[in-house]
Amino acid sequence: MKIRKIFLLLLACPLLFSCKEDKGAEAAGSIAFAQNPMLIPCEAAVHDCGLICNASWTASSKDAWVTVLTGEGAAGDPLKIRVSANTADDDRNASVTVKSGSAGKVLQIVQYGNVSSGFISATSVTLDTYGTASYITVTCDGGWNFESDGAEWMHLEQRSATVLNISADVNFTGSDRKASFTVKATDGTKQATVNVTQQFNNDKFKASTVYGRKLVYAMSAGEYITSVTKDTYSEITPGVINFEMTAYLQDSFGGDSSPMVRKIYLFEVDMTKATVVATLKDDNDANFNTTQQITPQLKALQNSRTGITVWGGTNGDFFSVDGNGSTCTLQGVLYRRGTCLKDSFTDAVCTVFAVLNDGTARCLSQTEYPSVKSDIKEAIGGRQALLTNGIKVSFQDTRQEPRTAVGVSEDGKTVWMLVVDGRQEQYSTGSYSVSYEVLARILKAAGAYDAINLDGGGSSTFTVRGTDGTLSRHNSPANSGRTERSVLDGLAVVK
């Protein structure tokens, strides 16, 4: 190190390293360099020498490891060189001579030695799929810092005077990914590039889409979804995602704890680009006590309102039917286009899903409902709270029925609408669907902060708009003939 410092001081002396100039020559140009000596890392690379010259010039070098790429140029032209890699531990020196008329100047070049020897412990790091931290050691008397290439998934942390930790986000991408960072000595005498590779392994995820892999991982990394048979992801319109999965779910509530195949259907709605509205028979507010299947309700909504597109929907609130089946009653509230059609609850279990006038969504308890009801634009009733403030709600659990549920993000700008089929051998096996516990875990894994359970069983319906514009049901209702049940209201995804 002392030898290098003495050498650099000598390089700073123009009398020692500048060519003799004939100041009387009229053709002489003014020659300078942005940095002299020029300090470069050990890797093979092309460098701009930072030449400043106000006349035509020529350049040459006698050093074998330096190739002058631009041997001549006009005023203002850049001077570029190519250097080979320095595989030795020691630094090495070279020079490039530039002449302009009778004037000349020498650019001194110092290329660092192989800095991994004695500066950093490794120039490459491999991380596992889960981003488990690794580290390198840095040996530098005068201090050091680091700079990444901007990869957001890679995280660097200086843990001590000699240790740099490297970790990463979980790799859901489906392939290995690469990034790099540079470690630099504070005094500028050393630097090294470290290449980082994060592997991808699908053994635990077993899903074919990024969305599916994230969902499986968020559900305790395969503890609840033990394997995936099929998963599909599509952004059916900007802001509206349709995700569907066939998976083996481990659900110990309500009976047999062995994994059973389940069909999962999910909408994710960006409420800044789309919205969710309540549906009724024939899209008529007068029909809030009259039943109709969900897909016809969605079609009626599409046909009766101009300037909108319906992208899909699910069934909505629980309802009761009188003895002769002529009168039906919703258990919770109902709002459409800012008008309250029903403002009462059948019991203390009822909850509310609402879209407010500012476009955000909320899942509300009966205690919260009065303070916001004047600001509600669309709303339907629900039953059990599944998530409250990001925490799963404790309840007496069963997994008896197919399920429909809805969840919202903490800021109310994202809505998830979920259907899980069940009670169908050879399709969604066993006598059950999923418990409230697992239903809550699916929504929390997707990103929900609050969530409520909607009507399930044979009412659970998931309808999607196809590429041909047709609204068609994707799930298989747990009814005789697998036909849709007529229900009172539902939720539609609308743009």
Secondary structure, DSSP 8 states (H G I E B T S, - for coil): -HHHHHHHHHHT-HHHHS----TT-TT---EEESSSSEEE-SS-EEEE--EEESS-EEEE---TTEEES--EE-TT---EEEE----SSS-EEEEEEEEETTEEEEEEEEE---TTTTTBS-SEEEE-TT---EEEEB--TT-EEEEE-S-TTEEEEE-SSSEEEEEE----SSS-EEEEEEEEETTSS-EEEEEEEE----TTT--SSHHHHHHHHHTTTTTSEEEEEEEEEEEEETTEEEEEEEEEE---TTS--S-EEEEEEEEEEETTT-EEEEE-GGG-GGGTTS-B-HHHHHHHHHHHSTT--EEEEEE---EEE-TTSS-EEESS-EEETTEEEE---SSTT-EEEEEETTS-EEEE-TTTHHHHGGGEEEEEEE-SEEEETTEE--------S-EEEEEE-TTS-EEEEEEE--SBTTTB-SS----HHHHHHHHHHHT-SEEEEE--GGG--EEEE-TTS-EEE-S--SSGGG----BS-EEEEE-
